[in-house]
Amino acid sequence: MKTINIEDCAEGMTLAHDVRSDSGQVLIPKGVMLNSENLRSLRNRGIRKIVVQDDADKGPAEFSREEIEKAKEMYYDVVAERFLDPASDEMIKALFQAVLEQTARRVLSGK
Amino acid sequence: MDISQVINRVSDLPALPEVVIHLNNLLKDNSSGVDHVAGVIEKDAALSSKVLRLANSSYYGLASQVDSVSRAIIVLGFNTVCNVVTSVGVSAIFKDPKKDTDIDMAGLWMHTLGCAVSSKKVMQKKNEQDSEKAFVCGILHDIGKVIIAKTIPEEQKKILGIMMSNPHKTLLDAETAVLGFTHAEIGFAIARKWHFPDYILDAIRYHHHPASAKISPDIVSAVHLGNAITKSLALGKSTEPRVTSIDPFAWRQLDVKAVDLPALVTEIQNEFDIAMEIWILD
């Protein structure tokens, strides 16, 4: 893992430590992949440095984007069935995508 | 059918431990001391030992061993201990040793636990102080389903029958068609009979309609969202396992945005994994 400045963060990096606020509240837990939205949120909250995984981290939670996308494809129907209509509004669509990503990572970690 | 008729049959249920009702009453006025509250809990030895087991579990992650109920109250606070006692007490009602109800009670308990964890996590985003309240409301939100399944089994069969034969009918539709009221309303009535505090009554009554909340729209919204997130992650098994709709009021009320969801569902899944180990019915 490595500690980097927020300016040097890029989408697709994975957090190696929880990011916490000054009061100790977990803002984003470790293991989450950075995207444009959560990066913006970190910047807005004034977070300066974060710890991300690097090539030396061969932990079980490390998967390539390709592997994750493949797992998402396999579990798409399973997750979709949990919704009466997975596309009924923007927040439900976002929840569906978040759960699908979480499910894919969980399956890949063998849980 | 009339709600009061159902409530009058509730004596057939395994009783909610006396100490749970006593404790919730005690905490309504804030004048009781630690020793007094601890004394009330310790009268029920089985419950006390569960409280200590939970207080010492990784779920609360305390640095030092807690060896007495009064110590648990000092370290975790009155409200958390009261919520633990209430949750342990309520879990007894979900037990179905003879497997003679038509619904999967163990699955419903797991759903309940998932909803409690999810509601707590959602609430933490806005107000850490109320997160334990959201947890206990999650534990109680579906208590009406248990009452229906255990006290009016014939009607329960009809409700399930409607849902089986028509996948477009939601549970609320089927309950209203058969009973004229829903599990939320019967749950509210029984919780009022048990003298639970107003925020719990509000959460049970309006967990499907958070915009109607009278007392605590934040907590009710947390339970509404927690219920949906739990179903989306398939934690446990609700009698209505699908996310039917989510009231936009609840997202707005707690200021939860689409961008927050990936982290939120990861946190909830992780916390549920820990919670499950210690809250399994035994």
Boltz contact constraints between the chains, C-beta under 6 A:
constraints:
  - contact:
      token1: [A, 28]
      token2: [B, 263]
      max_distance: 6.0
  - contact:
      token1: [A, 29]
      token2: [B, 266]
      max_distance: 6.0
  - contact:
      token1: [A, 29]
      token2: [B, 267]
      max_distance: 6.0
  - contact:
      token1: [A, 32]
      token2: [B, 263]
      max_distance: 6.0
  - contact:
      token1: [A, 32]
      token2: [B, 266]
      max_distance: 6.0
  - contact:
      token1: [A, 37]
      token2: [B, 259]
      max_distance: 6.0
  - contact:
      token1: [A, 82]
      token2: [B, 231]
      max_distance: 6.0
  - contact:
      token1: [A, 82]
      token2: [B, 232]
      max_distance: 6.0
  - contact:
      token1: [A, 82]
      token2: [B, 234]
      max_distance: 6.0
  - contact:
      token1: [A, 82]
      token2: [B, 242]
      max_distance: 6.0
  - contact:
      token1: [A, 83]
      token2: [B, 243]
      max_distance: 6.0
  - contact:
      token1: [A, 84]
      token2: [B, 242]
      max_distance: 6.0
  - contact:
      token1: [A, 84]
      token2: [B, 244]
      max_distance: 6.0
  - contact:
      token1: [A, 91]
      token2: [B, 251]
      max_distance: 6.0
  - contact:
      token1: [A, 92]
      token2: [B, 246]
      max_distance: 6.0
  - contact:
      token1: [A, 94]
      token2: [B, 258]
      max_distance: 6.0
  - contact:
      token1: [A, 94]
      token2: [B, 261]
      max_distance: 6.0
  - contact:
      token1: [A, 95]
      token2: [B, 232]
      max_distance: 6.0
  - contact:
      token1: [A, 95]
      token2: [B, 261]
      max_distance: 6.0
  - contact:
      token1: [A, 98]
      token2: [B, 261]
      max_distance: 6.0
  - contact:
      token1: [A, 98]
      token2: [B, 262]
      max_distance: 6.0
  - contact:
      token1: [A, 98]
      token2: [B, 265]
      max_distance: 6.0
  - contact:
      token1: [A, 99]
      token2: [B, 232]
      max_distance: 6.0
  - contact:
      token1: [A, 99]
      token2: [B, 233]
      max_distance: 6.0
  - contact:
      token1: [A, 99]
      token2: [B, 265]
      max_distance: 6.0
  - contact:
      token1: [A, 102]
      token2: [B, 265]
      max_distance: 6.0
  - contact:
      token1: [A, 102]
      token2: [B, 266]
      max_distance: 6.0
  - contact:
      token1: [A, 102]
      token2: [B, 269]
      max_distance: 6.0
